[in-house]
Amino acid sequence: MAKRETAYLFYSGRRSKLPAFSQEFLETVFESSYDGIYITDGNALTIMVNRSYESISGLRRADMLGQNMHDLVKKRVISQSGTLAALEKREPVTLEQVFKTGKHAIITSTPIFNESNQIVMVVTNVRDVTELYSLQEELEKSKERNLQYHSELENLRRQVGGSAKVIAQDPAMQEVLRVANKVAGLDAPILLEGETGSGKRDLARYIVTKSRRKKEKFIEVNCSCYSAEMLERELFGCAPGKLSAEGTPGLLELADGGTVFLDEVSELPLEVQSRLIQLMQTHLMERIGAMSPIRVDVRILASTSRDLKELVQARLFREDLYYRLNVLPIQMLPLRQRREDILPLVDEMCGTLNKKYHQKKRFTHAALLALKSYSWPGNLRELRNVVERAMILCNDDVIDLGDLPIQEGVQLSEQEVEEFAGPLDLRRLVAEMELRYIHSAYQKYGNVRDAARSLGLDPSTYVRKRSKLEQLQTDE
């Protein structure tokens, strides 16, 4: 057994004596390391190389020992040297390296100093990360495939989803539709402006049905739903490369010959705006990473709920793109400015939802009057929400004013009653409101006596009136 010597181990600033292992034992540890280990002296002369380094690099130990790192780099045996960088910087250096075996490695070269602050050795640790690189590449390919599948599914959904019907019984809305019909047959861009939820998407679909491209593809893209990078890929696609061997077409390319509707175009990132300008000016576009352009024939419809002029002044929207899109502007009216359309809209929604939920519900005159008089800050989107919510939550087939979640915003005036579309039985309307207050009082107090007192009635009158009004509603 080899003679054991004494060595010193420095740990946390304290020096403790440990038994020194034999050279044979240390060499066994050196050779059994999973990571490659490459050691030079202070002049970059190779003095030790383990088996793992040979396996990772594909280089033979016999060809490396005694060789100077400067010469190995000069002869291109090694592409770059962490040892030389550590000697130059006099500090640990970490690099990425690809060997002729095709393996990727992370190398860390650490200089060892003596008591005179001279570098006497450089120890380089070489870790094989090829598998991690493969997993990362596979992950990127998977992301690209998911993006492609997402684009294809969105493309199908956009083509089959939504209605092209626009209700326009209000004179103001009829004028908007007249303008839309006039410009639909032209092939110029159209910019639809208006408040959120006012129906710009429905109008865009209507315009397409009146255009010469009505039989071609129609693709909708909500620009506010994507990150800048994702939106650029979604619109312009990717060239064949590291992320996709075949490449992926963008929605603009898929819509060739048809129409693309850019909803909330104000959210387009500036770099995407530049690409869109090129397409609108030249009918040419390039996939991301491509060197050659593709000719694409698409008509651009766009919508915005923001003031594009203000965004141009704030340098958040390109002025040249604004003027390209604003060739044929159409201002979509908020619901409060087209009140004659409210009841026809409710009627259509009610019919659709009755069919969807297999029911036969309808709104009372009081409920319809309230729907018409409400200001609708959320426009069509809020109207759809209120109507569907009332039809789902109301237990009866008749939906009354009390079943609507907008009562605080409803103010009924005599003028609004006179403007009510269609015949209105005011006696029945008053009776419905009386019955609603009678029921509300009973729900609040839980007994006839207190409920009658709260309404200024005696109990017998309260009971008689309630019975009469309920019978009137039943006979309706």
Summary of the structure (lengths in Angstrom):
residues: 476
radius of gyration: 38.3
end to end distance: 111.1
largest distance: 116.7
contacts: 1392
relative contact order: 0.07
helix: 50%
strand: 19%
